[in-house]
Amino acid sequence: SGAGLLSVDPLQYRSIRQKPKSPELISEYQNLNFQMRLPIFLFTLLMLPVFYFLLKKLFNWQIGLFSIIFVGLSPILLGISLIINPDSLLWLFAPLSIISYFVFQKEQKPFYLYLSGILLGLSLLTKYVSNILLVFYLGLIFLEYILDRDASIPVRDYLRKSLLDFAKLVFFSLLTFF
């Protein structure tokens, strides 16, 4: 919502919080809210093609298309994207990070691992509760080995490679965070 600061200054409204509001003041508040909410809403709309791109890679174009239609028209997600708070972006970055990591596990292309790390870092910036994703990613390493076992790869080699990938994910998330 920082782009809204180019047109309004929220500090000028601080001193009149407890005072009765006139119709002109209410109109100014509505303008302030609109200017601060619009960038978040537009960013949310611009992230929908990223959902499509990643889901198309993970599944197919039909699932990607239906997913962005349902995500884009969800009343809950539309409502949260109008909150002037970093929490309104958590629902974008956390699932995109998870989906990107799944694409990495499917295709083994480093780009998706780095993308997942960057999105995880952005998720950590919005809400610290996304730290739980680190435990989730660590658990996915073992779950992938159990469910998608390749007998030709020894456990030691698999764990070494997977933990190195996990370290890269954590590095890029912390790099983005800091």
N, C-alpha and C positions, 0 to 999 in steps of 0.2 A: 504493500500500500504506500510505499515511500514515494512513488511517482505522483501520488495525490498531493504531496507536500509542495509541488511546484505551483499549485493553484490556490491552496489554502494553508493557513497557519493555525494548527489546533491549539497552540499556546494562548491565543487571544481569547479562547472560550473558557479557560480554566477559572477565571475569577468570577464567572457568572453562573456557576453550577447550582448554587443554592438559592438563587434569586428567582422570582416569578418570571415566566417566559412570555414574551409578547409574540404575536403572530410573525413579526419580522424576524425575531430571534429564532423562532422555531423553523422558519424558512432557511435561515443561515445554517442551523444545525443539520437540516436535511441536505443542504448543499455540501456541507463538510462530510457527512456520512457517504453521500454519493461519490464525492471525489476520492475518498479513501477506500471505498469498496470496489469501485470500478477496476482498478489495476489488478486486484486479486481475482476478480471474476474473469477478466480477460486472460490472465495467466492460466487460470483453470481451463478455460476453453482452448487455449493454445497447447495445453499438455495432452488433450484428448488424442491428437494424432500420434503422440509418443506411445500411449496405451495401445493404439491400433497397430503400430509398427512392431512393438514387442510381442503382442498377442498373436499377430500374424506369423511371426517367427516361431513362436512356441507351438501354436496349433495350426490354424489356417486362416484365410482371409474372411471366411464367413463368421467364425467365432470372434475374430477381431472386430468385425463390423458390428455384430450384435452387441458385443461387450461395450463398445464406446457409445452405442445408442442407449443402452440401459444405464451406463454410468453417467452419461451426459444429461439424461433426463430424470435422474433420480432426485426426488424432492429433498431428501435429506442432504445429499451432496451439493445440490444447488443452494440450499439454505446455508450450509456450513461455509460455502465459498463466499458468502456475503458477510462473514464475520471479520471485523478488523482486528485480527489476532493471528499470530503465527500458527495456531492450531488449525486454521483453515487450510493450510498447505500440507499438514501431516498426512492427510488422507491421499494426497497425490504422491508424495515422495516415498512413503513406506511401501505401498503396493508396487510402484514402479521399480523400486529396488529389488523386491522379491521376484517379480516377473523377470527382470533382467538377469538375476542370478539363476533362475530356472533356465533361461535361454542359454546362459553360459554353460550350465551343466549339460544341456542337450547338444550344443554345437561345439563347445570347447574353444571358442574364440575369445581371446583376451579382452577385446573391446567391451564385451558385455560384462565381464568381471569388473573392469574399471568403471564402466557406467553404473553398475550396481553399487560400487564403493562411493562414487560421487553422490548418487541419489541417497545412499544411506547417510552420508555426511550432511546433506541438506535436510534429511529427516531428523537427524540429531539436533540440528540447529533449530528446528521448529518445536520439538518437544523431547525432553530427555527420556520419556517413557519408551522411545524407540531403541533404547539400549538393549531391550529384550530381543531385538532382531539379531544381535550378535550371537546370543545363545541359540537362536533359531537356525542361523547359518551354520554354526558349529554342529548342531544336531543333524542338519541336512547332509553333512559329510558322511556320517555313519548310516543314516537312512538310505542314502544313495547306494552305499556299498552293500547294504543288506538286500535292497529291492532290485538293484540293477547290477548284480554281481557279474563281473567278468572274470572267469576262472583263470584266464591266462595272466592276469596281473596279480602279483603277490600283494598281500595285505600291507606289508611294510612300504612298498613302492607307492601303492595307492594312497596310504595315509601321508606319506612324505609330500607327494604332489598336492593332495587336497589341503593339507595344513599350510603349505606354501601359498596356495591360492587364497586361503582364508586370511593369511597374513597380508597379502596384497590388498584384499578387500578392506581389511581394517586400516591399513596404511592410507589408502585413498579416501576412506571415510573420514579419518582423522585429519588428513591433509585438507580436505574440503571444509571440515569443521573449524579448524584453526585458521 
